[in-house]
Amino acid sequence: MWFVGLMVGAVIGAIGGGGESIFVGGIAGIILGALASWRLLLYIGALLNLQIDFAIAWQGIALGAAVGIGVTLIGGLIPAISGTGIRVKDALEA
């Protein structure tokens, strides 16, 4: 469950855009995703009468960071590829 929270948090953090916002947004998204998934696990654990301890797995952080950077790069690659279909002169005249 925490794994999903980290991935969602990384994607939310990556929505910010390019440059340093990839790093800052990704870190913020991972932290928010970890906290949100921990709270959700506590709630579900309380319903099932279980005790849930907070633990961070480095694999989850690495995967969350990779997903966040990957989503940002793919999101920027699509407009870049579509922008190559127009000549510079035509773009400046528009």
C-alpha positions as CSV (number, residue, x, y, z in Angstrom):
1,M,0.0,0.0,0.0
2,W,2.8,2.4,0.8
3,F,4.3,1.6,-2.6
4,V,1.2,3.0,-4.3
5,G,1.4,6.1,-2.1
6,L,5.0,6.8,-3.1
7,M,4.2,6.4,-6.8
8,V,1.2,8.6,-6.6
9,G,3.1,11.2,-4.6
10,A,5.9,11.1,-7.2
11,V,3.5,11.7,-10.1
12,I,1.8,14.5,-8.3
13,G,5.2,16.1,-7.6
14,A,6.3,15.7,-11.2
15,I,3.3,17.7,-12.5
16,G,5.1,20.9,-11.6
17,G,7.2,21.0,-14.8
18,G,10.8,21.0,-15.8
19,G,14.2,22.0,-14.4
20,E,14.6,22.2,-10.6
21,S,10.9,21.7,-10.1
22,I,11.4,18.1,-11.1
23,F,13.7,17.6,-8.1
24,V,11.8,19.8,-5.6
25,G,8.3,18.6,-6.8
26,G,9.5,15.0,-6.8
27,I,10.8,15.1,-3.3
28,A,7.7,16.9,-2.0
29,G,5.5,14.4,-3.8
30,I,7.4,11.4,-2.4
31,I,7.1,12.8,1.1
32,L,3.4,13.6,0.8
33,G,2.8,10.2,-0.8
34,A,4.6,8.4,2.0
35,L,2.7,10.3,4.7
36,A,-0.7,9.8,3.0
37,S,-0.1,6.1,2.5
38,W,1.0,5.7,6.1
39,R,-2.2,7.5,7.3
40,L,-4.3,5.2,5.1
41,L,-2.6,2.1,6.4
42,L,-3.2,3.3,10.0
43,Y,-6.9,3.8,9.2
44,I,-7.2,0.3,7.6
45,G,-5.2,-1.2,10.4
46,A,-7.5,0.3,13.0
47,L,-10.5,-1.2,11.2
48,L,-8.9,-4.6,11.2
49,N,-7.4,-4.2,14.7
50,L,-3.8,-4.3,13.5
51,Q,-0.8,-2.3,14.5
52,I,1.1,-0.7,11.6
53,D,4.6,0.6,12.0
54,F,6.0,3.3,9.8
55,A,8.9,2.1,7.7
56,I,10.5,3.6,4.5
57,A,11.9,1.2,1.9
58,W,14.6,2.6,-0.3
59,Q,13.2,0.6,-3.2
60,G,10.0,2.5,-3.0
61,I,11.7,5.8,-2.9
62,A,13.8,4.9,-5.9
63,L,10.8,3.7,-7.8
64,G,8.8,6.8,-6.9
65,A,11.6,9.1,-8.0
66,A,12.0,7.1,-11.3
67,V,8.3,7.3,-12.0
68,G,8.2,11.1,-11.2
69,I,11.2,11.8,-13.5
70,G,9.8,9.5,-16.2
71,V,6.4,11.1,-16.2
72,T,7.9,14.5,-16.5
73,L,10.3,13.5,-19.3
74,I,7.5,11.8,-21.3
75,G,5.2,14.8,-20.7
76,G,7.9,17.2,-22.1
77,L,8.9,14.9,-24.9
78,I,5.4,14.8,-26.5
79,P,5.2,18.6,-27.2
80,A,8.9,18.6,-28.2
81,I,8.3,15.9,-30.9
82,S,5.2,17.7,-32.1
83,G,7.1,20.9,-32.3
84,T,9.6,19.5,-34.8
85,G,6.9,19.2,-37.4
86,I,6.8,23.0,-38.0
87,R,9.5,25.1,-39.5
88,V,11.1,27.8,-37.4
89,K,10.1,30.5,-39.9
90,D,6.4,29.5,-39.7
91,A,6.5,29.4,-35.9
92,L,7.9,32.9,-35.7
93,E,5.4,34.3,-38.2
94,A,2.4,32.8,-36.3
